Amino acid sequence: MTLYNETVHDLHEKLTKKEISSVELTEKVFDRIDKVEDSVKAYITLDKEGALKKAREVDQKIAAGEAIKPLTGIPGAIKDNISLKGMRLTCASKILENFQPVYDAHVIENLRKDDTVFIGKTNMDEFAMGSTTETSYFKATSNPWDLTRVPGGSSGGSAAAIAAGEAIWSLGSDTGGSIRQPASFNGCVGIKPTYGRVSRYGCIAFASSLDQIGPITKDVTDAAIVLNTICGVDAHDSTSANVPVPDFTKALKQDVKDMVIGLPKEFFGKGTDPKVAEQIKLTAKKYEELGAKVVEVSLPHTEYAVITYYIIAPAEASANLGRFDGVRYGFRDLSAKSAPEMMAATRTEGFGEEVRRRIMLGTYVLSSGYYDAYYNKAMQVRTLIRQDYQKAFETCDLLLTPTSPVVAYSLDAKMDPLTVYMLDVTTIPVNMAGLPGMSIPCGFVDGMPVGAQLIGKPLGEETLLRAAYTFEQATEFHKAVAPLGGKK
Ligand code: GLN
């Protein structure tokens, strides 16, 4: 049995029926890691011993007849910007290379309650800044669909691990697309929940008004299962929403009859690969066949989303990353003669090029004389973007777009930062408006997976899940398996 290729819900059934044990499953996943990790490079840290210890505990509970939760005993991978006590946390940065976190993130506390098994921490762009996982201090991750291509980012390790069978489920974080875009590049399902649905406590802050943690999984059912466990109000995060958490698996119905799905025309024009656009149009057609009504809508401020994000996110990042000063955490340059010199040297050496670029951008747009011209203006545009969506949702239940304008590109592409930033155009507005967004596999272009993005109303995750599930059950895309090869 190649258990590593199965879903959370299938494995849960096998565990409850005692057809397999958690130890057997965990060993299969680590065998798979031994086999493919050298070529995929999805992980920064692995904890086989800890995982097997937990699996043994779970097996004892099952043997004793205890009821188990859907994620109990099922090995998952955690993005390395989420705090898990007992495993180092690096944010893929030299500055935190040897940092041991002293508490669990809220999502980890929730997962521990369900006795899940943690495999390790996944590779990412440094401090989640990037779209390819290449800005990691440690290594670049490869895409299991074609090892010569990027896995996307910044949660590239979490998505590649799922596609390669190196984890059954995983967590990512999404500030401007970092769950959805890698999910789409790797043929996975990914959800960025509504801002506030999931506590950010213990997720190293990048841009606090945009960050959300969410699942990356093999199918829609698994995404609902992980979401069930990680959502919920938390006193440690004042922006976490004090709203009831439904059982998201109840939303998994095959029914989109009378659902109104909007296709925003701005997402299909210049900059979008026509072959990708074609796959999304076919997805819309499928939805029509399944009983939904598809209409064209307009989100007129879309063209300003990227430039305003690249003001707001660096501004927040420059403040959030101020704490990495060589005094309290991680790496410290020991050659300096004074405290200010030490801080400057530590930060210059400890942060990579992209992170330094963001900090400089952020401090610039927040400095007096420029604040009104850049930061304030960007905040005003952010309101306009949010209003575009409010208006679209007066007539639509959800919106359908490409998750990314392109499929995964070559690791050798060496694009300039601005070109890479522009490719975030499809995902960024969703964070700016605080809405839930989801990517589901919907086709292939040049042998690489294409993701369809579903965007919902605030707290509208159930509608997204229902629509995603209906499409998934009517198609075979989610069943395709990454070949782990490379183009010749
Ligand atoms: N690619 C975007 C950036 O570089 C988004 C990153 C993210 O969502 N963490 O900022």
Boltz pocket constraint, residues with backbone or C-beta under 6 A from the ligand:
constraints:
  - pocket:
      binder: B
      contacts: [[A, 127], [A, 128], [A, 129], [A, 130], [A, 131], [A, 153], [A, 154], [A, 173], [A, 174], [A, 175], [A, 176], [A, 177], [A, 178], [A, 179], [A, 206], [A, 313], [A, 424]]
      max_distance: 6.0
